[in-house]
Amino acid sequence: VEYQNNNHHLEMKPDHALILFRIIQECINNVIKHSRAKKIVLAVHENSDSIEVKVSDDGIGFREKDIYDGSGLKSMANRAKIINADFNIKSQENKGTDITVLYRKKNYGKD
């Protein structure tokens, strides 16, 4: 796993951070279980108004129409909704998968 991060301390509510951690955990678990990837990249980038987390792999991917067939992907999308984050999946057969979560810091002050 390659890890990229432009900040060592992310500004988030602790309960939101836990949810984001669980999304990342499920992403990596799915890659290990299903993708046959040789490489996983976890990139976390923060700017003044958002935090973007992207998990990419070079595995077998899947068809776009099958994106939400798995319970793990549905669970990640539902967790992202809880913290009002955008959740995006891009995948191509035999070309890998990118999962991106965009958390806007304006959500930081909300319960």
C-alpha positions as CSV (number, residue, x, y, z in Angstrom):
1,V,0.0,0.0,0.0
2,E,1.3,3.4,-1.0
3,Y,0.2,6.3,1.3
4,Q,0.1,9.9,0.2
5,N,-0.8,12.7,2.6
6,N,-0.3,16.4,2.4
7,N,-1.2,17.0,6.0
8,H,-0.5,15.0,9.2
9,H,-3.5,16.4,11.2
10,L,-6.9,16.5,9.5
11,E,-9.5,18.9,10.8
12,M,-12.6,16.9,11.4
13,K,-15.1,16.0,14.1
14,P,-14.0,12.8,15.8
15,D,-17.2,10.9,14.9
16,H,-16.8,12.0,11.3
17,A,-13.1,10.9,11.3
18,L,-14.2,7.5,12.6
19,I,-16.7,7.1,9.8
20,L,-14.1,8.2,7.2
21,F,-11.7,5.6,8.7
22,R,-14.3,2.9,8.4
23,I,-14.9,3.8,4.7
24,I,-11.1,3.6,4.0
25,Q,-10.9,0.3,6.0
26,E,-13.8,-1.2,3.9
27,C,-12.1,0.0,0.6
28,I,-8.8,-1.7,1.4
29,N,-10.6,-4.8,2.6
30,N,-12.5,-5.0,-0.7
31,V,-9.3,-4.6,-2.7
32,I,-7.6,-7.4,-0.8
33,K,-10.6,-9.7,-1.0
34,H,-11.8,-9.1,-4.6
35,S,-9.5,-7.1,-6.9
36,R,-6.3,-9.2,-7.3
37,A,-4.5,-5.9,-7.2
38,K,-0.7,-5.7,-7.1
39,K,-0.8,-2.0,-5.9
40,I,-3.1,0.0,-3.7
41,V,-2.7,3.8,-3.3
42,L,-4.4,5.6,-0.4
43,A,-4.2,9.4,-1.0
44,V,-5.5,11.9,1.5
45,H,-5.4,15.5,0.5
46,E,-6.6,18.5,2.5
47,N,-7.2,22.0,1.4
48,S,-8.9,25.0,3.2
49,D,-12.4,23.7,2.6
50,S,-12.3,20.0,2.0
51,I,-10.6,16.7,2.6
52,E,-10.4,14.2,-0.3
53,V,-9.6,10.6,0.3
54,K,-8.9,8.4,-2.7
55,V,-8.3,4.6,-2.7
56,S,-7.0,3.4,-6.1
57,D,-6.0,-0.1,-7.2
58,D,-4.6,-1.8,-10.3
59,G,-6.8,-4.9,-9.9
60,I,-9.4,-6.5,-12.1
61,G,-12.1,-3.8,-11.7
62,F,-15.7,-4.4,-12.5
63,R,-18.5,-3.3,-14.8
64,E,-20.0,0.1,-14.0
65,K,-23.5,-1.4,-13.9
66,D,-22.4,-3.8,-11.1
67,I,-21.0,-1.0,-8.9
68,Y,-23.6,-1.3,-6.1
69,D,-24.1,-5.1,-6.2
70,G,-21.8,-5.6,-3.3
71,S,-22.8,-4.8,0.3
72,G,-19.4,-3.3,1.0
73,L,-19.8,-0.6,-1.6
74,K,-23.4,0.2,-0.4
75,S,-22.1,0.4,3.1
76,M,-19.4,2.8,2.1
77,A,-21.8,5.0,0.2
78,N,-24.2,5.0,3.2
79,R,-21.5,5.9,5.6
80,A,-20.4,8.8,3.3
81,K,-24.0,10.1,3.4
82,I,-24.0,10.2,7.2
83,I,-21.2,12.8,7.1
84,N,-22.6,14.6,4.0
85,A,-19.6,13.5,1.9
86,D,-19.6,12.8,-1.8
87,F,-18.8,9.2,-2.7
88,N,-17.7,8.3,-6.2
89,I,-16.6,5.0,-7.8
90,K,-14.9,4.6,-11.1
91,S,-14.0,1.2,-12.3
92,Q,-13.1,-0.6,-15.6
93,E,-12.7,-4.3,-16.1
94,N,-9.1,-5.2,-16.0
95,K,-8.0,-1.6,-15.3
96,G,-8.7,-1.2,-11.6
97,T,-10.9,0.9,-9.4
98,D,-10.8,4.4,-7.9
99,I,-13.0,5.2,-4.9
100,T,-13.1,8.9,-3.8
101,V,-14.7,10.4,-0.8
102,L,-14.9,14.2,-0.7
103,Y,-15.6,15.6,2.8
104,R,-16.4,19.3,3.0
105,K,-15.2,21.0,6.1
106,K,-18.4,23.0,6.3
107,N,-19.7,19.7,7.7
108,Y,-17.2,20.0,10.6
109,G,-19.5,22.1,12.7
110,K,-22.7,20.1,12.1
111,D,-24.0,17.2,14.3
